[in-house]
Amino acid sequence: MSAVQRFLCCCILLPAALSGCSGAEEPRLDDVDRRFAAFYSEYLLTGGLAADGRDSSALMPRDHIDSLLDRHDLSLELLHERAERYQERPGLWKQVLLDIRSRLDDSGAEGGGE
């Protein structure tokens, strides 16, 4: 292989190899992901979990859940759609969870928590 052929191969293969590395970037949250995170954070803060860590949504009035959905411009259908999306894209779900945790931490700081 001549020097020119090696150069051309590098010009073609190197960008392709580098673009493969860029696929390792963390997924970015879109507007619906951020609204989902805000909804879920508020859900947890307003009684979505019992003191012992069990899901207490059965105790939460349906109108309260509907109010949370409305406040964050979400629907049950959209929640189900996002749940399926997050199952297919665990990296995205991780970013949503980090956003939720950040919101919960911020809420704790504002409320005088630890």
N, CA and C atoms as a LAMMPS dump frame, in Angstrom:
ITEM: TIMESTEP
0
ITEM: NUMBER OF ATOMS
342
ITEM: BOX BOUNDS ff ff ff
-5.0000000000000000e+02 5.0000000000000000e+02
-5.0000000000000000e+02 5.0000000000000000e+02
-5.0000000000000000e+02 5.0000000000000000e+02
ITEM: ATOMS id mol type element x y z
1 1 1 N 0.859 -1.171 0
2 1 2 C 0 0 0
3 1 3 C 0.901 1.229 0
4 2 1 N 0.611 2.147 -0.896
5 2 2 C 1.419 3.349 -1.022
6 2 3 C 1.095 4.327 0.108
7 3 1 N 1.909 5.319 0.243
8 3 2 C 1.71 6.343 1.27
9 3 3 C 0.4 7.089 1.035
10 4 1 N 0.076 7.33 -0.223
11 4 2 C -1.165 8.035 -0.549
12 4 3 C -2.364 7.178 -0.16
13 5 1 N -2.304 5.874 -0.443
14 5 2 C -3.402 4.975 -0.089
15 5 3 C -3.572 4.905 1.433
16 6 1 N -2.46 4.844 2.15
17 6 2 C -2.533 4.823 3.619
18 6 3 C -3.161 6.118 4.138
19 7 1 N -2.745 7.234 3.544
20 7 2 C -3.291 8.528 3.946
21 7 3 C -4.796 8.57 3.708
22 8 1 N -5.24 8.124 2.539
23 8 2 C -6.663 8.126 2.217
24 8 3 C -7.443 7.195 3.149
25 9 1 N -6.881 6.045 3.464
26 9 2 C -7.538 5.125 4.397
27 9 3 C -7.691 5.775 5.769
28 10 1 N -6.652 6.463 6.198
29 10 2 C -6.729 7.148 7.498
30 10 3 C -7.765 8.254 7.47
31 11 1 N -7.845 8.972 6.341
32 11 2 C -8.831 10.047 6.229
33 11 3 C -10.255 9.51 6.246
34 12 1 N -10.447 8.301 5.766
35 12 2 C -11.785 7.711 5.74
36 12 3 C -12.081 6.976 7.045
37 13 1 N -11.133 6.191 7.536
38 13 2 C -11.382 5.355 8.708
39 13 3 C -11.315 6.113 10.026
40 14 1 N -10.431 7.069 10.144
41 14 2 C -10.292 7.791 11.406
42 14 3 C -11.558 8.548 11.791
43 15 1 N -12.174 9.332 10.898
44 15 2 C -13.425 10 11.287
45 15 3 C -14.529 8.997 11.647
46 16 1 N -14.581 7.877 10.924
47 16 2 C -15.595 6.865 11.236
48 16 3 C -15.355 6.287 12.624
49 17 1 N -14.105 6.024 12.948
50 17 2 C -13.789 5.483 14.274
51 17 3 C -14.092 6.504 15.361
52 18 1 N -13.761 7.755 15.111
53 18 2 C -14.015 8.795 16.101
54 18 3 C -15.508 9.049 16.28
55 19 1 N -16.28 8.956 15.217
56 19 2 C -17.72 9.17 15.354
57 19 3 C -18.343 8.045 16.163
58 20 1 N -17.769 6.86 16.099
59 20 2 C -18.248 5.757 16.942
60 20 3 C -18.033 6.064 18.403
61 21 1 N -16.963 6.748 18.73
62 21 2 C -16.699 7.12 20.116
63 21 3 C -17.7 8.158 20.607
64 22 1 N -18.163 9.016 19.71
65 22 2 C -19.088 10.053 20.142
66 22 3 C -20.432 9.467 20.537
67 23 1 N -20.724 8.238 20.115
68 23 2 C -21.967 7.585 20.499
69 23 3 C -22.016 7.271 21.983
70 24 1 N -20.878 7.363 22.662
71 24 2 C -20.82 7.066 24.084
72 24 3 C -21.256 8.251 24.946
73 25 1 N -21.62 9.362 24.294
74 25 2 C -22.055 10.53 25.055
75 25 3 C -23.331 10.213 25.816
76 26 1 N -23.514 10.902 26.912
77 26 2 C -24.729 10.724 27.701
78 26 3 C -25.921 11.245 26.912
79 27 1 N -27.032 10.527 26.961
80 27 2 C -28.231 11.017 26.276
81 27 3 C -28.679 12.352 26.872
82 28 1 N -29.26 13.179 26.039
83 28 2 C -29.757 14.481 26.49
84 28 3 C -31.257 14.379 26.718
85 29 1 N -31.711 15.011 27.778
86 29 2 C -33.131 15.01 28.096
87 29 3 C -33.861 16.025 27.225
88 30 1 N -35 15.604 26.687
89 30 2 C -35.83 16.561 25.962
90 30 3 C -36.843 17.172 26.935
91 31 1 N -37.693 18.027 26.419
92 31 2 C -38.66 18.737 27.265
93 31 3 C -39.582 17.767 28.012
94 32 1 N -40.029 16.714 27.328
95 32 2 C -40.93 15.747 27.981
96 32 3 C -40.188 14.994 29.081
97 33 1 N -38.931 14.65 28.862
98 33 2 C -38.14 13.978 29.898
99 33 3 C -38.026 14.861 31.14
100 34 1 N -37.785 16.144 30.931
101 34 2 C -37.659 17.069 32.07
102 34 3 C -38.997 17.239 32.794
103 35 1 N -40.083 17.288 32.023
104 35 2 C -41.408 17.38 32.656
105 35 3 C -41.727 16.099 33.413
106 36 1 N -41.333 14.95 32.861
107 36 2 C -41.521 13.677 33.547
108 36 3 C -40.764 13.686 34.87
109 37 1 N -39.51 14.138 34.834
110 37 2 C -38.696 14.194 36.05
111 37 3 C -39.315 15.132 37.078
112 38 1 N -39.823 16.274 36.628
113 38 2 C -40.463 17.221 37.545
114 38 3 C -41.722 16.605 38.152
115 39 1 N -42.522 15.947 37.309
116 39 2 C -43.731 15.281 37.79
117 39 3 C -43.376 14.227 38.833
118 40 1 N -42.429 13.369 38.505
119 40 2 C -42.095 12.25 39.389
120 40 3 C -41.508 12.751 40.706
121 41 1 N -40.697 13.787 40.638
122 41 2 C -40.132 14.373 41.863
123 41 3 C -41.242 14.898 42.757
124 42 1 N -42.164 15.645 42.159
125 42 2 C -43.266 16.189 42.951
126 42 3 C -44.162 15.074 43.489
127 43 1 N -44.37 14.049 42.671
128 43 2 C -45.151 12.893 43.1
129 43 3 C -44.545 12.266 44.357
130 44 1 N -43.226 12.074 44.33
131 44 2 C -42.554 11.49 45.501
132 44 3 C -42.626 12.409 46.711
133 45 1 N -42.458 13.705 46.477
134 45 2 C -42.464 14.661 47.578
135 45 3 C -43.842 14.856 48.207
136 46 1 N -44.895 14.635 47.422
137 46 2 C -46.24 14.887 47.935
138 46 3 C -46.97 13.624 48.347
139 47 1 N -46.245 12.553 48.559
140 47 2 C -46.896 11.378 49.107
141 47 3 C -46.877 10.141 48.256
142 48 1 N -46.061 10.113 47.232
143 48 2 C -45.983 8.929 46.389
144 48 3 C -45.293 7.765 47.058
145 49 1 N -44.567 8.034 48.119
146 49 2 C -43.908 6.968 48.877
147 49 3 C -44.3 7.08 50.34
148 50 1 N -44.586 5.935 50.934
149 50 2 C -44.861 5.896 52.367
150 50 3 C -43.539 6.025 53.126
151 51 1 N -43.621 6.294 54.399
152 51 2 C -42.419 6.471 55.219
153 51 3 C -41.523 5.237 55.185
154 52 1 N -42.119 4.064 55.011
155 52 2 C -41.316 2.844 54.982
156 52 3 C -40.803 2.511 53.581
157 53 1 N -41.005 3.422 52.625
158 53 2 C -40.481 3.231 51.28
159 53 3 C -41.421 2.522 50.322
160 54 1 N -42.573 2.092 50.793
161 54 2 C -43.539 1.424 49.915
162 54 3 C -44.291 2.46 49.087
163 55 1 N -44.721 2.015 47.895
164 55 2 C -45.527 2.876 47.025
165 55 3 C -46.85 3.141 47.72
166 56 1 N -47.184 4.399 47.893
167 56 2 C -48.439 4.737 48.56
168 56 3 C -49.413 5.401 47.599
169 57 1 N -49.194 5.214 46.285
170 57 2 C -50.059 5.874 45.31
171 57 3 C -51.502 5.404 45.44
172 58 1 N -51.712 4.186 45.975
173 58 2 C -53.08 3.708 46.177
174 58 3 C -53.792 4.567 47.218
175 59 1 N -53.019 5.185 48.107
176 59 2 C -53.594 6.042 49.137
177 59 3 C -53.776 7.476 48.637
178 60 1 N -53.075 7.825 47.57
179 60 2 C -53.145 9.173 47.032
180 60 3 C -54.414 9.301 46.192
181 61 1 N -55.211 10.312 46.449
182 61 2 C -56.437 10.487 45.662
183 61 3 C -56.127 10.647 44.174
184 62 1 N -56.955 10.045 43.362
185 62 2 C -56.76 10.089 41.91
186 62 3 C -56.746 11.533 41.397
187 63 1 N -57.561 12.38 41.99
188 63 2 C -57.592 13.769 41.522
189 63 3 C -56.271 14.486 41.805
190 64 1 N -55.56 14.057 42.863
191 64 2 C -54.243 14.639 43.147
192 64 3 C -53.247 14.233 42.055
193 65 1 N -53.284 12.971 41.661
194 65 2 C -52.397 12.504 40.585
195 65 3 C -52.741 13.224 39.284
196 66 1 N -54.031 13.336 38.992
197 66 2 C -54.454 14.051 37.788
198 66 3 C -53.986 15.505 37.815
199 67 1 N -54.046 16.117 38.992
200 67 2 C -53.593 17.5 39.141
201 67 3 C -52.095 17.611 38.859
202 68 1 N -51.315 16.652 39.355
203 68 2 C -49.876 16.647 39.086
204 68 3 C -49.608 16.489 37.594
205 69 1 N -50.338 15.584 36.972
206 69 2 C -50.167 15.382 35.524
207 69 3 C -50.48 16.664 34.766
208 70 1 N -51.586 17.311 35.117
209 70 2 C -51.96 18.565 34.459
210 70 3 C -50.909 19.648 34.678
211 71 1 N -50.427 19.753 35.915
212 71 2 C -49.441 20.792 36.241
213 71 3 C -48.174 20.645 35.394
214 72 1 N -47.831 19.399 35.053
215 72 2 C -46.605 19.156 34.284
216 72 3 C -46.897 18.852 32.818
217 73 1 N -48.136 19.128 32.408
218 73 2 C -48.551 18.957 31.01
219 73 3 C -48.245 17.547 30.509
220 74 1 N -48.678 16.547 31.287
221 74 2 C -48.485 15.139 30.951
222 74 3 C -49.832 14.423 30.979
223 75 1 N -49.87 13.237 30.398
224 75 2 C -51.047 12.378 30.444
225 75 3 C -50.592 10.973 30.82
226 76 1 N -51.538 10.146 31.234
227 76 2 C -51.187 8.758 31.544
228 76 3 C -50.624 8.058 30.31
229 77 1 N -51.175 8.354 29.146
230 77 2 C -50.683 7.749 27.908
231 77 3 C -49.223 8.126 27.663
232 78 1 N -48.908 9.408 27.876
233 78 2 C -47.531 9.859 27.681
234 78 3 C -46.602 9.227 28.714
235 79 1 N -47.072 9.06 29.944
236 79 2 C -46.258 8.378 30.961
237 79 3 C -45.946 6.946 30.538
238 80 1 N -46.94 6.243 30.017
239 80 2 C -46.723 4.865 29.567
240 80 3 C -45.754 4.825 28.384
241 81 1 N -45.914 5.777 27.475
242 81 2 C -45.015 5.856 26.322
243 81 3 C -43.579 6.081 26.781
244 82 1 N -43.406 6.992 27.721
245 82 2 C -42.055 7.278 28.223
246 82 3 C -41.478 6.081 28.982
247 83 1 N -42.306 5.39 29.733
248 83 2 C -41.828 4.214 30.47
249 83 3 C -41.264 3.18 29.486
250 84 1 N -41.959 2.959 28.384
251 84 2 C -41.457 2.028 27.366
252 84 3 C -40.153 2.534 26.769
253 85 1 N -40.081 3.83 26.517
254 85 2 C -38.866 4.433 25.953
255 85 3 C -37.688 4.254 26.905
256 86 1 N -37.935 4.467 28.189
257 86 2 C -36.855 4.346 29.167
258 86 3 C -36.4 2.892 29.315
259 87 1 N -37.308 1.943 29.145
260 87 2 C -36.912 0.531 29.187
261 87 3 C -35.992 0.196 28.013
262 88 1 N -36.269 0.809 26.867
263 88 2 C -35.456 0.567 25.676
264 88 3 C -34.127 1.314 25.718
265 89 1 N -34.075 2.391 26.483
266 89 2 C -32.881 3.244 26.524
267 89 3 C -32.458 3.49 27.972
268 90 1 N -31.777 2.501 28.569
269 90 2 C -31.397 2.641 29.984
270 90 3 C -30.504 3.837 30.278
271 91 1 N -29.695 4.248 29.32
272 91 2 C -28.857 5.433 29.528
273 91 3 C -29.698 6.691 29.696
274 92 1 N -30.771 6.764 28.942
275 92 2 C -31.689 7.898 29.063
276 92 3 C -32.402 7.849 30.407
277 93 1 N -32.834 6.66 30.822
278 93 2 C -33.499 6.507 32.125
279 93 3 C -32.561 6.939 33.247
280 94 1 N -31.293 6.6 33.105
281 94 2 C -30.31 7.015 34.121
282 94 3 C -30.254 8.535 34.217
283 95 1 N -30.275 9.226 33.071
284 95 2 C -30.241 10.691 33.078
285 95 3 C -31.503 11.265 33.71
286 96 1 N -32.648 10.634 33.441
287 96 2 C -33.906 11.085 34.056
288 96 3 C -33.818 10.915 35.574
289 97 1 N -33.306 9.77 36.021
290 97 2 C -33.17 9.536 37.462
291 97 3 C -32.227 10.537 38.112
292 98 1 N -31.152 10.879 37.425
293 98 2 C -30.228 11.891 37.96
294 98 3 C -30.918 13.25 38.074
295 99 1 N -31.764 13.565 37.092
296 99 2 C -32.529 14.815 37.148
297 99 3 C -33.506 14.779 38.322
298 100 1 N -34.179 13.653 38.503
299 100 2 C -35.112 13.505 39.632
300 100 3 C -34.373 13.673 40.951
301 101 1 N -33.235 13.005 41.066
302 101 2 C -32.46 13.103 42.311
303 101 3 C -32.017 14.534 42.575
304 102 1 N -31.594 15.214 41.526
305 102 2 C -31.186 16.615 41.683
306 102 3 C -32.348 17.475 42.165
307 103 1 N -33.526 17.238 41.596
308 103 2 C -34.711 17.993 42.017
309 103 3 C -35.065 17.689 43.475
310 104 1 N -34.947 16.43 43.859
311 104 2 C -35.238 16.064 45.249
312 104 3 C -34.214 16.671 46.198
313 105 1 N -32.946 16.658 45.786
314 105 2 C -31.902 17.276 46.605
315 105 3 C -32.151 18.775 46.758
316 106 1 N -32.499 19.432 45.645
317 106 2 C -32.788 20.867 45.688
318 106 3 C -33.97 21.142 46.598
319 107 1 N -34.977 20.301 46.544
320 107 2 C -36.161 20.47 47.382
321 107 3 C -35.807 20.308 48.851
322 108 1 N -34.94 19.352 49.151
323 108 2 C -34.503 19.139 50.528
324 108 3 C -33.717 20.319 51.05
325 109 1 N -32.894 20.912 50.178
326 109 2 C -32.103 22.084 50.586
327 109 3 C -33.001 23.271 50.839
328 110 1 N -34.027 23.427 50.001
329 110 2 C -34.953 24.548 50.17
330 110 3 C -35.813 24.37 51.414
331 111 1 N -36.126 23.103 51.726
332 111 2 C -36.987 22.835 52.854
333 111 3 C -36.247 22.696 54.172
334 112 1 N -34.935 22.936 54.129
335 112 2 C -34.155 22.848 55.352
336 112 3 C -33.722 21.431 55.678
337 113 1 N -33.827 20.515 54.677
338 113 2 C -33.408 19.125 54.893
339 113 3 C -31.916 19.021 54.869
340 114 1 N -31.443 17.783 54.961
341 114 2 C -29.996 17.548 54.992
342 114 3 C -29.345 17.829 53.688
